[in-house]
């Protein structure tokens, strides 16, 4: 038996998390230390592959200020051997993403993002890396959420379910996996639940060995094994990196043994990379001058610990967007609030990082019956797995939902139960308006018949910034707007 060693290290959902965080005097993460760890492994091990499972962009002003160009610059220095497209890679537009790909000095793969007019793929679907005489085939698969992010770009599509994605994996393996292919790795950005479904659908004859995933920010302490395939993911940001140490039997053409660990990136596990620090400092210096101005103060730090519950920051944002508005209820997407804690001092940088998805604000008229149907759908079982859209509601709304019976036991507004024939003016951001039928299971055409939807603000963050500047000592509490029973 001839054995070769292979080390695969991997990250996912970096989201512009370039700076280390400090808690109780202990540093964690930061792209300088992450780069130091990658360089350390590359210097210590003979055969190394560094892979990234998508969502490099969004999450920091260093990324958003330069529309991802700064991220590409930093990633070029980090030098992954292969990366795939995440749903936030399209946030700046498909055309801009294709421009950023030209700036990247590393390969970006995706098998199921295509032009709808002729089914032409936008990216190279796979990549075979030869390391130490071993050929490892990587295939990139993207989440269906990209459909929601590109509603305005009708020529762009993706395979929208796991079954179709599995079929695409089979097509690529049947066409491009040869007798010289030693390993097949799926580099996915579809979330842990979808990874499990995908693994269960894989034909063993396709030869898929590993799934390296992203999107749900799942921090695993050990791999999940489904259909004999290990699935791994390492949370989000730069605080962790995954590591496979593999022994490959070149005679039998199979993995003999493997070991995986989730490594925390700290000064104890990784040296800083001075070149990366210098490049990062050049970007940070520019953004600090622009973004380090105080907008407001909170009475205390406000929290947003989970996207599937009522939160302090959720109430604050929903209320301030509804304040002195022409609509009755603001539906604030829970996923649009990105920080778990903010305050008591709030700088412009904090505001931008907390609500980076700045877009239009739409007003719609719904009947009480339609609103009840919307809420009932939002509260379906999938919501508690974190795989669907969830909302924070402005003052006056009270929702009591019993999970065991799937019933809305109360849906009221300012203390009165909402009746079927009641009319309500609601507001939401473009992302949710553009996917209204999908997210709420009520046809947008039916709602538009009540009143033509219209834009009431061109920038959500313009409203947030003005409110912050003109109000100090802000506070918010969880007060029972959303009550989940059982």
C-alpha positions as CSV (number, residue, x, y, z in Angstrom):
1,X,0.0,0.0,0.0
2,X,1.5,3.3,-1.1
3,X,0.3,6.2,1.1
4,X,0.4,10.0,0.3
5,X,-0.4,12.7,2.8
6,X,-2.8,15.5,1.9
7,X,-4.0,18.4,4.1
8,X,-7.1,20.4,3.1
9,X,-7.8,23.5,5.1
10,X,-11.0,25.5,4.5
11,X,-13.0,28.5,5.5
12,X,-16.5,29.8,4.7
13,X,-18.6,32.9,5.2
14,X,-15.7,35.3,5.9
15,X,-18.1,38.2,5.4
16,X,-15.3,40.8,5.5
17,X,-14.3,39.7,9.0
18,X,-10.8,41.1,8.7
19,X,-10.0,42.4,12.2
20,X,-9.4,40.3,15.3
21,X,-11.9,40.5,18.1
22,X,-11.0,40.8,21.8
23,X,-12.9,39.3,24.6
24,X,-11.7,39.1,28.2
25,X,-8.2,40.2,27.0
26,X,-8.0,37.3,24.5
27,X,-7.7,37.9,20.7
28,X,-9.5,35.7,18.2
29,X,-9.7,35.7,14.4
30,X,-8.5,38.4,12.0
31,X,-7.3,37.9,8.5
32,X,-3.7,38.5,9.5
33,X,-3.7,35.6,11.9
34,X,-5.8,33.5,9.4
35,X,-3.2,34.2,6.8
36,X,-0.5,33.3,9.3
37,X,-2.1,29.9,9.9
38,X,-2.5,29.2,6.2
39,X,1.2,30.0,5.6
40,X,2.2,28.0,8.6
41,X,0.4,24.9,7.4
42,X,1.8,25.4,3.9
43,X,5.3,25.5,5.2
44,X,4.9,22.5,7.5
45,X,3.0,20.1,5.3
46,X,4.0,18.9,1.8
47,X,0.7,18.7,0.1
48,X,-1.8,21.4,1.0
49,X,-5.0,22.7,-0.5
50,X,-6.8,25.8,0.9
51,X,-10.5,26.1,-0.1
52,X,-13.1,28.7,0.6
53,X,-16.9,27.9,0.5
54,X,-18.3,31.3,-0.4
55,X,-19.5,34.6,1.0
56,X,-16.2,36.5,1.1
57,X,-18.2,39.8,0.9
58,X,-20.4,41.8,3.1
59,X,-20.1,42.4,6.8
60,X,-17.5,45.2,7.2
61,X,-17.1,48.7,5.9
62,X,-13.7,47.7,4.5
63,X,-15.6,45.5,2.1
64,X,-18.6,47.7,1.3
65,X,-16.7,50.9,0.9
66,X,-14.7,49.4,-2.0
67,X,-17.6,47.2,-3.3
68,X,-15.6,44.1,-2.7
69,X,-12.4,45.2,-4.4
70,X,-10.6,45.4,-1.1
71,X,-11.8,41.9,-0.2
72,X,-10.4,40.5,-3.5
73,X,-7.1,42.3,-2.8
74,X,-6.9,40.8,0.6
75,X,-8.0,37.3,-0.6
76,X,-5.4,37.5,-3.3
77,X,-2.8,37.7,-0.6
78,X,-4.5,34.9,1.4
79,X,-4.3,32.9,-1.9
80,X,-6.9,30.2,-1.7
81,X,-6.4,27.4,-4.2
82,X,-10.1,27.3,-5.0
83,X,-13.3,29.1,-3.8
84,X,-16.9,29.0,-4.7
85,X,-19.6,31.6,-5.1
86,X,-21.8,32.5,-2.1
87,X,-25.2,34.2,-2.1
88,X,-23.6,37.5,-0.9
89,X,-21.1,37.5,-3.8
90,X,-23.9,38.8,-6.0
91,X,-24.9,41.6,-3.6
92,X,-23.1,44.2,-5.7
93,X,-24.6,42.8,-8.9
94,X,-23.7,40.0,-11.3
95,X,-21.8,42.3,-13.7
96,X,-19.7,43.6,-10.8
97,X,-19.1,40.0,-9.6
98,X,-17.8,39.1,-13.0
99,X,-15.5,42.1,-12.9
100,X,-14.3,41.1,-9.4
101,X,-13.6,37.6,-10.8
102,X,-11.2,39.2,-13.3
103,X,-9.4,40.9,-10.4
104,X,-9.1,37.6,-8.5
105,X,-5.8,35.7,-8.7
106,X,-7.5,32.6,-7.5
107,X,-10.1,30.4,-9.2
108,X,-13.8,30.8,-8.5
109,X,-16.0,27.9,-9.4
110,X,-19.8,27.3,-9.6
111,X,-21.7,24.7,-11.4
112,X,-25.2,25.9,-11.3
113,X,-25.3,29.7,-11.8
114,X,-26.2,30.3,-15.5
115,X,-27.6,32.7,-18.1
116,X,-31.3,31.7,-18.5
117,X,-31.4,32.7,-22.2
118,X,-29.0,29.9,-23.3
119,X,-28.1,28.0,-20.1
120,X,-24.5,29.1,-20.4
121,X,-22.7,28.8,-17.0
122,X,-21.3,32.0,-15.6
123,X,-18.3,30.3,-14.0
124,X,-16.1,27.3,-14.5
125,X,-18.2,24.5,-12.8
126,X,-15.3,22.5,-11.5
127,X,-11.5,22.6,-11.0
128,X,-9.0,19.7,-10.8
129,X,-6.1,20.5,-8.5
130,X,-2.9,18.3,-8.8
131,X,-1.1,18.2,-5.5
132,X,1.7,15.8,-4.9
133,X,0.7,13.7,-7.9
134,X,-2.9,13.5,-6.6
135,X,-5.8,14.9,-8.7
136,X,-8.6,16.4,-6.6
137,X,-11.8,17.4,-8.4
138,X,-13.7,20.4,-6.8
139,X,-17.3,21.2,-7.8
140,X,-19.0,24.4,-6.7
141,X,-22.7,24.5,-5.7
142,X,-24.7,27.6,-4.7
143,X,-27.7,28.2,-2.6
144,X,-31.1,28.9,-4.1
145,X,-31.2,32.1,-2.1
146,X,-29.2,33.8,-5.0
147,X,-32.5,33.9,-6.9
148,X,-33.8,36.4,-4.3
149,X,-30.7,38.5,-4.5
150,X,-30.9,38.8,-8.3
151,X,-34.6,39.5,-8.9
152,X,-33.7,42.5,-11.0
153,X,-31.4,40.5,-13.2
154,X,-33.9,38.2,-15.0
155,X,-31.2,36.7,-17.3
156,X,-29.5,35.0,-14.3
157,X,-30.8,31.8,-12.8
158,X,-29.7,28.8,-10.7
159,X,-30.9,25.3,-10.1
160,X,-33.3,25.9,-7.3
161,X,-33.5,22.6,-5.4
162,X,-31.1,20.1,-4.0
163,X,-32.3,17.3,-6.3
164,X,-31.4,19.3,-9.3
165,X,-28.1,20.2,-7.7
166,X,-27.4,16.5,-7.1
167,X,-28.1,15.8,-10.7
168,X,-25.6,18.4,-11.8
169,X,-23.0,16.9,-9.5
170,X,-23.6,13.6,-11.3
171,X,-23.3,15.2,-14.7
172,X,-20.0,16.7,-13.9
173,X,-18.7,13.6,-12.3
174,X,-19.8,11.4,-15.2
175,X,-18.2,13.8,-17.7
176,X,-15.0,15.1,-16.0
177,X,-14.1,12.5,-13.3
178,X,-11.6,10.2,-15.0
179,X,-9.5,7.2,-13.9
180,X,-6.8,9.8,-13.0
181,X,-9.2,11.6,-10.5
182,X,-8.2,10.6,-6.9
183,X,-10.8,12.5,-4.9
184,X,-14.0,14.5,-5.4
185,X,-14.8,17.4,-3.1
186,X,-18.1,19.4,-3.2
187,X,-17.5,23.1,-2.3
188,X,-21.1,24.1,-1.4
189,X,-22.9,27.2,-0.2
190,X,-26.3,25.8,0.4
191,X,-26.5,25.4,4.2
192,X,-26.1,22.4,6.5
193,X,-29.6,21.0,6.1
194,X,-29.3,21.1,2.3
195,X,-25.8,19.6,2.5
196,X,-27.4,16.6,4.4
197,X,-30.0,16.3,1.7
198,X,-27.5,16.5,-1.0
199,X,-25.2,13.9,0.5
200,X,-28.1,11.5,0.9
201,X,-28.8,11.8,-2.9
202,X,-25.3,11.2,-4.1
203,X,-24.7,8.1,-6.1
204,X,-21.7,6.3,-4.6
205,X,-20.5,5.7,-8.1
206,X,-20.0,9.4,-8.5
207,X,-17.1,9.1,-6.1
208,X,-17.8,12.2,-3.9
209,X,-15.5,12.0,-0.9
210,X,-16.1,15.3,1.1
211,X,-18.6,18.1,1.3
212,X,-17.1,21.5,2.5
213,X,-20.1,23.8,3.1
214,X,-21.2,27.2,4.1
215,X,-24.1,29.6,4.3
216,X,-25.8,28.6,7.6
217,X,-22.7,29.7,9.7
218,X,-22.8,26.3,11.4
219,X,-19.8,25.8,13.7
220,X,-19.2,22.0,13.8
221,X,-16.9,20.4,16.3
222,X,-16.8,17.2,14.3
223,X,-18.0,16.2,10.8
224,X,-21.5,15.0,10.1
225,X,-21.4,11.7,8.1
226,X,-24.3,11.2,5.6
227,X,-24.3,8.4,3.0
228,X,-20.6,7.8,3.9
229,X,-19.7,11.4,3.1
230,X,-18.3,13.8,5.8
231,X,-19.9,17.2,5.8
232,X,-17.9,20.1,7.4
233,X,-18.5,23.8,8.1
234,X,-16.7,26.2,10.4
235,X,-19.2,28.9,11.4
236,X,-18.5,32.4,10.0
237,X,-15.8,35.0,10.0
238,X,-12.1,34.5,10.4
239,X,-12.2,33.0,13.9
240,X,-12.0,29.3,12.8
241,X,-10.6,27.2,10.0
242,X,-11.3,23.6,9.2
243,X,-8.5,21.1,8.6
244,X,-8.5,17.6,7.0
245,X,-5.4,15.5,7.4
246,X,-5.8,12.7,4.9
247,X,-3.8,9.6,4.1
248,X,-4.5,8.5,0.5
249,X,-3.9,5.0,-0.8
250,X,-2.6,5.5,-4.3
251,X,-2.7,1.8,-5.1
252,X,-6.4,1.4,-4.1
253,X,-7.3,4.9,-5.3
254,X,-9.2,5.7,-2.1
255,X,-8.8,7.6,1.2
256,X,-7.2,5.2,3.7
257,X,-7.8,7.4,6.8
258,X,-8.8,11.0,7.5
259,X,-8.9,13.2,10.5
260,X,-10.8,16.6,10.7
261,X,-10.6,19.3,13.3
262,X,-12.0,22.8,13.7
263,X,-9.0,25.1,14.6
264,X,-9.6,28.3,16.4
265,X,-7.5,31.2,15.0
266,X,-5.7,32.8,17.9
267,X,-2.2,34.2,18.5
268,X,-1.5,30.8,20.1
269,X,-2.4,28.8,17.0
270,X,-1.3,31.2,14.3
271,X,1.4,33.8,13.9
272,X,0.4,37.2,12.4
273,X,1.2,37.8,8.7
274,X,3.0,41.3,8.6
275,X,2.4,41.7,4.8
276,X,-1.3,41.1,5.3
277,X,-1.4,43.5,8.3
278,X,0.3,46.2,6.2
279,X,-2.3,45.8,3.3
280,X,-5.2,45.7,5.8
281,X,-3.9,48.8,7.6
282,X,-3.9,50.8,4.3
283,X,-7.6,50.1,3.8
284,X,-8.5,50.5,7.5
285,X,-6.8,53.9,7.6
286,X,-9.0,55.2,4.8
287,X,-12.2,53.9,6.2
288,X,-11.4,55.0,9.8
289,X,-11.2,58.6,8.6
290,X,-14.7,58.4,7.1
291,X,-16.6,56.0,9.4
292,X,-15.3,56.7,12.9
293,X,-17.8,59.4,13.8
294,X,-20.4,59.0,16.6
295,X,-24.0,59.0,15.5
296,X,-25.8,58.3,18.8
297,X,-25.7,56.5,22.1
298,X,-27.8,53.7,23.5
299,X,-28.9,53.6,27.1
300,X,-27.1,50.2,27.2
301,X,-25.8,47.6,24.7
302,X,-28.8,46.3,22.7
303,X,-28.9,42.7,21.4
304,X,-30.0,40.7,18.5
305,X,-29.1,37.1,19.6
306,X,-31.2,35.2,17.2
307,X,-33.0,35.8,13.9
308,X,-36.0,33.6,14.9
309,X,-37.2,35.5,17.9
310,X,-38.2,39.0,18.9
311,X,-35.1,41.0,19.8
312,X,-34.2,44.4,21.3
313,X,-32.5,45.7,18.1
314,X,-35.3,44.2,16.0
315,X,-37.8,46.3,17.9
316,X,-35.6,49.4,17.7
317,X,-35.2,49.2,14.0
318,X,-38.8,48.3,13.2
319,X,-40.0,51.2,15.4
320,X,-37.7,53.8,14.0
321,X,-38.5,52.9,10.4
322,X,-42.3,53.1,11.2
323,X,-41.9,56.4,13.3
324,X,-43.7,59.3,11.6
325,X,-44.3,57.2,8.5
326,X,-47.3,56.8,6.2
327,X,-47.7,53.1,7.0
328,X,-49.0,51.2,9.9
329,X,-46.5,48.3,10.4
330,X,-42.9,47.8,9.5
331,X,-41.7,44.3,8.8
332,X,-38.0,44.3,9.4
333,X,-36.1,41.3,8.1
334,X,-34.3,39.6,11.0
335,X,-31.4,38.6,8.7
336,X,-30.9,42.3,7.7
337,X,-29.6,43.0,11.2
338,X,-26.1,41.6,11.3
339,X,-24.7,42.4,14.7
340,X,-25.6,40.4,17.8
341,X,-24.7,43.4,20.1
342,X,-24.4,47.1,19.4
343,X,-23.9,50.1,21.6
344,X,-23.8,51.9,23.9
345,X,-21.7,54.2,21.6
346,X,-22.8,53.8,18.0
347,X,-20.4,55.0,15.3
348,X,-21.3,55.4,11.6
349,X,-19.2,52.2,11.0
350,X,-21.4,50.3,13.5
351,X,-24.6,51.4,11.7
352,X,-23.3,50.4,8.2
353,X,-22.0,47.0,9.4
354,X,-25.3,46.3,11.3
355,X,-27.5,47.0,8.3
356,X,-25.3,46.6,5.2
357,X,-28.2,45.7,2.9
358,X,-29.4,49.3,2.2
359,X,-32.2,49.5,-0.3
360,X,-35.6,50.9,-1.1
361,X,-38.5,50.8,1.4
362,X,-41.8,49.7,-0.2
363,X,-45.4,50.3,1.2
364,X,-48.2,47.8,0.4
365,X,-51.8,47.5,1.5
366,X,-53.0,44.1,2.8
367,X,-56.2,42.9,4.2
368,X,-56.4,41.3,7.6
369,X,-57.0,38.0,5.9
370,X,-53.9,38.4,3.8
371,X,-51.8,39.5,6.7
372,X,-52.9,36.5,8.8
373,X,-51.9,34.2,5.9
374,X,-48.5,35.9,5.7
375,X,-47.8,35.5,9.3
376,X,-49.0,31.9,9.4
377,X,-46.6,31.1,6.5
378,X,-43.6,32.9,8.1
379,X,-44.2,30.8,11.3
380,X,-44.1,27.5,9.5
381,X,-41.8,24.7,10.9
382,X,-38.9,25.6,8.6
383,X,-38.6,28.9,10.4
384,X,-37.3,27.3,13.6
385,X,-34.5,25.7,11.6
386,X,-33.4,29.2,10.5
387,X,-33.8,28.4,6.8
388,X,-36.6,30.9,6.0
389,X,-37.2,34.6,6.3
390,X,-38.3,35.8,9.8
391,X,-39.4,39.3,10.7
392,X,-39.3,41.9,13.5
393,X,-42.5,44.0,13.8
394,X,-43.1,47.6,14.8
395,X,-44.9,48.7,17.9
396,X,-48.5,47.6,18.3
397,X,-48.3,44.2,16.6
398,X,-48.8,41.1,18.8
399,X,-48.4,37.6,17.5
400,X,-49.0,34.5,19.6
401,X,-48.2,31.3,17.8
402,X,-48.4,27.7,19.0
403,X,-45.9,25.5,17.3
404,X,-47.5,22.2,18.3
405,X,-50.8,23.0,16.6
406,X,-49.5,25.4,14.0
407,X,-52.1,28.0,15.0
408,X,-52.1,31.7,15.4
409,X,-53.8,32.1,18.8
410,X,-53.5,35.9,18.6
411,X,-52.9,38.4,15.8
412,X,-53.7,41.9,17.0
413,X,-52.8,45.5,16.4
414,X,-52.8,48.0,19.2
415,X,-54.8,45.6,21.4
416,X,-57.5,44.7,18.9
417,X,-57.7,41.4,17.0
418,X,-57.1,42.0,13.3
419,X,-60.2,41.2,11.3
420,X,-60.3,39.7,7.8
421,X,-61.7,42.8,6.2
422,X,-59.4,45.2,8.0
423,X,-56.9,47.1,5.8
424,X,-53.3,47.6,6.9
425,X,-50.5,49.5,5.3
426,X,-47.3,47.5,5.7
427,X,-43.7,48.3,4.7
428,X,-40.6,46.2,3.9
429,X,-37.3,46.4,2.1
430,X,-36.9,45.7,-1.6
431,X,-35.3,42.2,-1.0
432,X,-38.5,41.1,0.7
433,X,-40.8,42.9,-1.7
434,X,-39.1,41.4,-4.7
435,X,-39.7,37.9,-3.3
436,X,-43.1,38.7,-1.7
437,X,-45.0,35.7,-3.1
438,X,-42.2,33.3,-2.2
439,X,-41.6,34.7,1.3
440,X,-45.2,35.1,2.4
441,X,-47.2,32.6,0.2
442,X,-49.6,35.4,-0.8
443,X,-49.5,36.3,-4.5
444,X,-48.1,39.8,-5.0
445,X,-50.7,40.4,-7.7
446,X,-53.4,39.8,-5.1
447,X,-51.9,42.4,-2.8
448,X,-51.3,44.9,-5.6
449,X,-55.0,44.8,-6.4
450,X,-55.7,46.4,-3.0
451,X,-53.3,49.3,-3.9
452,X,-50.4,49.8,-6.2
453,X,-47.3,49.2,-4.1
454,X,-45.0,52.2,-4.0
455,X,-41.6,53.3,-2.8
456,X,-41.7,55.4,0.3
457,X,-38.0,55.8,0.9
458,X,-35.0,55.3,-1.4
459,X,-32.6,54.4,1.4
460,X,-33.4,52.6,4.7
461,X,-30.0,53.7,6.1
462,X,-30.8,57.3,5.4
463,X,-33.8,57.0,7.8
464,X,-31.7,55.0,10.3
465,X,-28.9,57.6,10.3
466,X,-31.2,60.6,10.6
467,X,-33.0,59.0,13.5
468,X,-29.8,58.1,15.3
469,X,-28.4,61.6,14.9
470,X,-31.5,63.2,16.2
471,X,-32.1,60.8,19.1
472,X,-29.7,60.0,21.9
473,X,-29.9,57.5,24.8
474,X,-32.0,55.1,22.7
475,X,-33.4,52.0,24.4
476,X,-35.6,49.0,23.4
477,X,-36.9,45.9,25.1
478,X,-38.4,42.6,24.2
479,X,-42.0,43.2,25.1
480,X,-44.0,40.3,23.8
481,X,-44.6,41.3,20.2
482,X,-43.8,37.8,19.2
483,X,-44.8,35.0,21.6
484,X,-44.0,31.4,20.6
485,X,-45.7,28.7,22.6
486,X,-44.5,25.1,23.0
